[in-house]
Amino acid sequence: MNIAITLTVNGVVRQVEVPGRRLLSDCLRHDLGLTGTHVGCEHGVCGCCTVLLDGEPVRSCLTFAVTVDGHDITTVEGLATPGGAMSPVQRAFAECHGLQCGFCTPGFLCTVTALLRDNPAPTEEEVLEGISGNLCRCTGYQNIVKSVHRAAEIMAEES
């Protein structure tokens, strides 16, 4: 039996019918066609599937879609400005080479967006703690950390 749910995804109200056990990651990718949310481990360990639920980072591979009925979801596709320009976090990751294969990048971008919203000038330790729930197998994290600091600079310059 499918359940009708209404989500606001990236600012757009979306209605979809899903089985009660459909994961949010699968709903976003398969039902709504938003494939920027990646699924890595399917156990909530890697952070690739991180999206923002009412502004807070959550693992969409651990969240049933029916539990977010009526809530706001922001995926990596929704981080850009309304005009389509990259967000400061996206620009910083590109500028500082904070990605290689890109598989983990959507989760990092969502995580860092929330981190910098809550802490616009994090210390090195706060950055490391803030991204500790996201795994990257390519970069060694140095450029990701640089990207976070650069995003904070860009946001401060633009405020």
C-alpha contacts under 8 A as a table, 3 or more apart, distances in Angstrom:
res1	aa1	res2	aa2	distance
1	M	19	P	6.04
1	M	20	G	7.51
2	N	17	E	5.58
2	N	18	V	4.89
2	N	19	P	4.37
2	N	20	G	6.55
3	I	17	E	5.15
3	I	18	V	5.30
3	I	19	P	6.02
3	I	20	G	6.42
3	I	66	V	7.36
4	A	15	Q	6.99
4	A	16	V	5.70
4	A	17	E	4.21
4	A	18	V	6.51
5	I	15	Q	5.73
5	I	16	V	5.59
5	I	17	E	6.14
5	I	18	V	7.55
5	I	66	V	6.40
5	I	69	D	5.12
5	I	70	G	7.32
6	T	13	V	6.86
6	T	14	R	5.64
6	T	15	Q	4.41
6	T	16	V	6.53
6	T	69	D	5.36
6	T	70	G	5.49
6	T	71	H	7.90
7	L	13	V	5.72
7	L	14	R	5.24
7	L	15	Q	6.38
7	L	68	V	7.14
7	L	69	D	5.69
7	L	70	G	5.28
7	L	71	H	5.61
7	L	72	D	6.19
7	L	73	I	7.11
8	T	11	G	5.64
8	T	12	V	5.17
8	T	13	V	4.19
8	T	14	R	5.87
8	T	70	G	7.19
8	T	71	H	6.26
8	T	72	D	4.70
8	T	73	I	6.03
9	V	12	V	5.23
9	V	13	V	6.27
9	V	14	R	6.67
9	V	72	D	5.98
9	V	73	I	4.74
9	V	74	T	5.80
9	V	75	T	7.44
9	V	78	G	7.87
10	N	72	D	7.62
10	N	73	I	6.24
10	N	74	T	4.88
10	N	75	T	6.58
10	N	77	E	7.30
10	N	78	G	4.64
10	N	79	L	7.91
11	G	72	D	7.62
11	G	74	T	7.82
11	G	78	G	7.72
16	V	31	D	7.28
16	V	32	L	7.98
18	V	22	R	6.22
18	V	27	C	7.44
18	V	65	A	7.57
18	V	66	V	7.56
19	P	22	R	5.37
20	G	64	F	7.38
20	G	65	A	7.62
20	G	66	V	6.24
21	R	64	F	6.05
21	R	65	A	7.63
21	R	66	V	7.90
22	R	26	D	6.58
22	R	27	C	6.61
22	R	64	F	5.75
22	R	65	A	5.89
22	R	66	V	7.68
23	L	26	D	5.24
23	L	27	C	6.20
23	L	60	S	6.81
23	L	61	C	5.88
23	L	62	L	6.76
23	L	63	T	5.64
23	L	64	F	4.40
23	L	65	A	5.29
24	L	27	C	4.91
24	L	28	L	6.05
24	L	60	S	5.03
24	L	61	C	6.36
24	L	62	L	7.69
24	L	63	T	5.56
24	L	64	F	5.38
24	L	65	A	4.25
25	S	28	L	5.24
25	S	29	R	6.12
25	S	37	T	6.78
25	S	38	H	7.72
25	S	39	V	7.14
25	S	49	C	6.67
25	S	60	S	4.77
25	S	61	C	5.22
25	S	63	T	7.80
25	S	65	A	8.00
26	D	29	R	5.09
26	D	30	H	5.47
26	D	31	D	7.11
26	D	61	C	7.70
27	C	30	H	5.51
27	C	31	D	4.83
27	C	32	L	6.29
27	C	65	A	6.57
28	L	31	D	5.94
28	L	32	L	4.99
28	L	33	G	6.26
28	L	34	L	5.32
28	L	35	T	7.10
28	L	37	T	7.40
29	R	32	L	5.91
29	R	33	G	4.89
29	R	34	L	4.76
29	R	35	T	4.66
29	R	36	G	7.66
29	R	37	T	6.86
30	H	33	G	5.38
30	H	34	L	7.48
30	H	35	T	7.72
34	L	37	T	6.80
34	L	75	T	7.96
34	L	77	E	7.43
35	T	38	H	6.84
36	G	75	T	7.23
36	G	76	V	6.01
36	G	77	E	6.41
36	G	106	P	6.55
37	T	48	C	7.17
37	T	49	C	5.34
37	T	50	T	7.26
37	T	51	V	7.36
37	T	75	T	6.56
37	T	76	V	6.75
37	T	106	P	6.28
37	T	107	G	7.36
38	H	48	C	5.42
38	H	49	C	5.01
38	H	103	F	6.84
38	H	104	C	7.44
38	H	106	P	7.17
38	H	107	G	7.72
39	V	42	E	6.24
39	V	48	C	5.89
39	V	49	C	5.24
39	V	61	C	6.95
40	G	46	C	6.54
40	G	47	G	7.80
40	G	48	C	5.85
40	G	49	C	7.15
41	C	44	G	6.74
41	C	45	V	6.56
41	C	46	C	6.11
42	E	45	V	7.74
42	E	61	C	5.58
42	E	62	L	7.46
43	H	46	C	7.83
43	H	61	C	6.95
43	H	62	L	6.91
44	G	47	G	6.27
44	G	49	C	7.94
44	G	59	R	5.85
44	G	61	C	6.32
44	G	62	L	6.11
45	V	133	G	7.14
45	V	134	N	7.56
45	V	135	L	7.92
46	C	49	C	7.95
46	C	133	G	6.87
46	C	134	N	5.29
46	C	135	L	4.96
46	C	136	C	7.97
47	G	50	T	5.36
47	G	59	R	6.54
47	G	104	C	7.30
47	G	107	G	5.62
47	G	108	F	7.50
47	G	133	G	6.10
47	G	134	N	4.43
47	G	135	L	6.41
48	C	103	F	7.06
48	C	104	C	4.81
48	C	105	T	7.21
48	C	106	P	6.53
48	C	107	G	4.50
48	C	108	F	7.35
48	C	134	N	6.89
48	C	135	L	7.64
49	C	59	R	5.63
49	C	60	S	5.46
49	C	61	C	6.20
49	C	106	P	7.49
49	C	107	G	5.64
50	T	57	P	6.07
50	T	58	V	5.39
50	T	59	R	4.66
50	T	60	S	5.91
50	T	106	P	7.34
50	T	107	G	4.50
50	T	108	F	7.62
50	T	110	C	6.46
50	T	111	T	6.95
51	V	56	E	7.91
51	V	57	P	5.55
51	V	58	V	5.66
51	V	59	R	6.63
51	V	60	S	6.44
51	V	73	I	6.93
51	V	74	T	5.93
51	V	75	T	5.14
51	V	76	V	7.27
51	V	107	G	6.70
51	V	110	C	5.80
51	V	111	T	7.66
52	L	55	G	4.88
52	L	56	E	4.88
52	L	57	P	4.47
52	L	58	V	6.07
52	L	72	D	7.97
52	L	73	I	5.56
52	L	74	T	4.92
52	L	75	T	6.56
52	L	110	C	6.42
52	L	111	T	7.88
52	L	114	A	7.79
53	L	56	E	5.12
53	L	57	P	6.22
53	L	58	V	6.38
53	L	68	V	7.97
53	L	71	H	7.02
53	L	72	D	5.80
53	L	73	I	4.77
53	L	74	T	6.65
54	D	71	H	6.38
54	D	72	D	4.96
54	D	73	I	6.21
54	D	74	T	7.89
55	G	72	D	7.70
55	G	73	I	7.59
55	G	74	T	7.40
55	G	114	A	6.79
56	E	114	A	6.48
57	P	110	C	6.82
57	P	111	T	5.86
57	P	114	A	6.86
58	V	63	T	7.88
59	R	62	L	5.57
59	R	63	T	6.59
60	S	63	T	5.06
60	S	64	F	7.80
61	C	64	F	7.98
63	T	67	T	7.22
64	F	67	T	5.56
64	F	68	V	7.41
65	A	68	V	5.63
65	A	69	D	7.12
66	V	69	D	5.48
68	V	71	H	5.35
68	V	72	D	7.99
74	T	77	E	7.67
74	T	78	G	5.58
74	T	79	L	7.19
75	T	78	G	5.31
75	T	79	L	6.93
75	T	106	P	7.85
75	T	110	C	7.15
76	V	79	L	5.41
76	V	106	P	5.40
76	V	107	G	7.69
76	V	109	L	6.90
76	V	110	C	6.39
77	E	80	A	6.86
78	G	81	T	7.85
79	L	86	M	7.35
79	L	87	S	6.08
79	L	110	C	7.75
80	A	83	G	7.75
80	A	84	G	5.48
80	A	85	A	5.54
80	A	86	M	4.59
80	A	87	S	4.88
80	A	90	Q	7.89
81	T	84	G	5.12
81	T	85	A	5.24
81	T	86	M	6.30
81	T	87	S	6.11
82	P	85	A	7.48
86	M	89	V	7.87
86	M	90	Q	5.61
86	M	91	R	5.91
87	S	90	Q	5.12
87	S	91	R	6.13
88	P	91	R	5.04
88	P	92	A	6.02
88	P	151	A	5.45
88	P	154	I	6.05
88	P	155	M	6.23
89	V	92	A	5.13
89	V	93	F	6.24
89	V	109	L	6.57
89	V	112	V	7.19
89	V	113	T	6.50
89	V	147	S	7.47
89	V	148	V	7.10
89	V	151	A	4.90
89	V	152	A	7.96
90	Q	93	F	5.23
90	Q	94	A	6.34
90	Q	109	L	6.77
91	R	94	A	5.15
91	R	95	E	6.01
91	R	151	A	7.46
92	A	95	E	4.96
92	A	96	C	5.86
92	A	98	G	7.79
92	A	147	S	5.07
92	A	148	V	7.17
92	A	150	R	5.62
92	A	151	A	5.04
92	A	154	I	7.72
93	F	96	C	5.35
93	F	97	H	5.71
93	F	98	G	4.54
93	F	99	L	6.72
93	F	144	I	6.96
93	F	147	S	4.96
93	F	148	V	7.61
93	F	151	A	7.78
94	A	97	H	5.25
94	A	98	G	6.42
94	A	99	L	7.44
95	E	98	G	7.77
95	E	147	S	7.63
96	C	143	N	6.04
96	C	144	I	7.67
96	C	146	K	6.50
96	C	147	S	5.41
96	C	150	R	7.71
97	H	100	Q	7.31
97	H	143	N	6.02
97	H	144	I	7.61
97	H	147	S	7.56
98	G	139	T	7.34
98	G	141	Y	7.77
98	G	142	Q	7.98
98	G	143	N	4.65
98	G	144	I	4.36
98	G	145	V	7.79
98	G	146	K	7.49
98	G	147	S	5.80
99	L	102	G	5.45
99	L	105	T	6.38
99	L	138	C	7.91
99	L	139	T	6.71
99	L	143	N	7.68
99	L	144	I	7.16
100	Q	138	C	6.28
100	Q	139	T	6.49
101	C	104	C	7.99
101	C	138	C	7.03
102	G	105	T	4.98
102	G	106	P	7.71
103	F	106	P	7.26
104	C	107	G	5.73
104	C	108	F	6.43
104	C	134	N	7.59
104	C	135	L	6.99
104	C	136	C	6.03
105	T	108	F	5.02
105	T	109	L	5.99
106	P	109	L	5.12
106	P	110	C	6.31
107	G	110	C	5.31
107	G	111	T	6.10
107	G	134	N	7.06
108	F	111	T	5.02
108	F	112	V	5.89
108	F	131	I	7.15
108	F	134	N	6.47
109	L	112	V	5.24
109	L	113	T	5.99
110	C	113	T	5.13
110	C	114	A	6.50
111	T	114	A	5.44
111	T	115	L	6.17
111	T	130	G	7.64
111	T	131	I	6.94
112	V	115	L	4.76
112	V	116	L	6.00
112	V	130	G	7.44
112	V	131	I	7.14
112	V	148	V	6.79
113	T	116	L	5.49
113	T	117	R	6.21
114	A	117	R	5.04
114	A	118	D	6.30
115	L	118	D	5.36
115	L	119	N	5.86
115	L	120	P	7.62
115	L	130	G	6.40
116	L	119	N	4.76
116	L	120	P	4.50
116	L	121	A	7.18
116	L	122	P	7.51
116	L	152	A	6.62
117	R	120	P	5.89
119	N	122	P	5.74
120	P	152	A	5.86
120	P	155	M	7.85
120	P	156	A	7.75
121	A	149	H	7.76
121	A	152	A	6.05
122	P	125	E	7.79
122	P	126	E	5.43
122	P	127	V	5.97
122	P	149	H	7.59
122	P	152	A	7.97
123	T	126	E	5.04
123	T	127	V	6.20
124	E	127	V	5.16
124	E	128	L	6.27
124	E	145	V	7.83
125	E	128	L	5.09
125	E	129	E	6.11
126	E	129	E	5.03
126	E	130	G	5.84
127	V	130	G	4.91
127	V	131	I	6.20
127	V	145	V	6.71
127	V	148	V	7.14
128	L	131	I	5.45
128	L	132	S	5.86
128	L	145	V	7.26
129	E	132	S	5.06
130	G	133	G	7.39
131	I	134	N	5.64
132	S	135	L	7.47
136	C	139	T	6.45
136	C	140	G	7.15
136	C	141	Y	7.16
137	R	140	G	7.13
139	T	142	Q	7.00
139	T	143	N	6.94
139	T	144	I	7.56
140	G	143	N	7.72
141	Y	144	I	4.93
141	Y	145	V	6.09
142	Q	145	V	5.29
142	Q	146	K	6.29
143	N	146	K	4.82
143	N	147	S	5.93
144	I	147	S	4.91
144	I	148	V	6.35
145	V	148	V	5.17
145	V	149	H	6.49
146	K	149	H	5.24
146	K	150	R	6.06
147	S	150	R	4.98
147	S	151	A	5.97
148	V	151	A	5.09
148	V	152	A	6.31
149	H	152	A	5.09
149	H	153	E	6.37
150	R	153	E	4.96
150	R	154	I	6.18
151	A	154	I	5.04
151	A	155	M	6.07
152	A	155	M	5.14
152	A	156	A	6.15
153	E	156	A	5.10
153	E	157	E	6.12
154	I	157	E	5.06
154	I	158	E	6.15
155	M	158	E	5.14
155	M	159	S	6.10
156	A	159	S	5.30
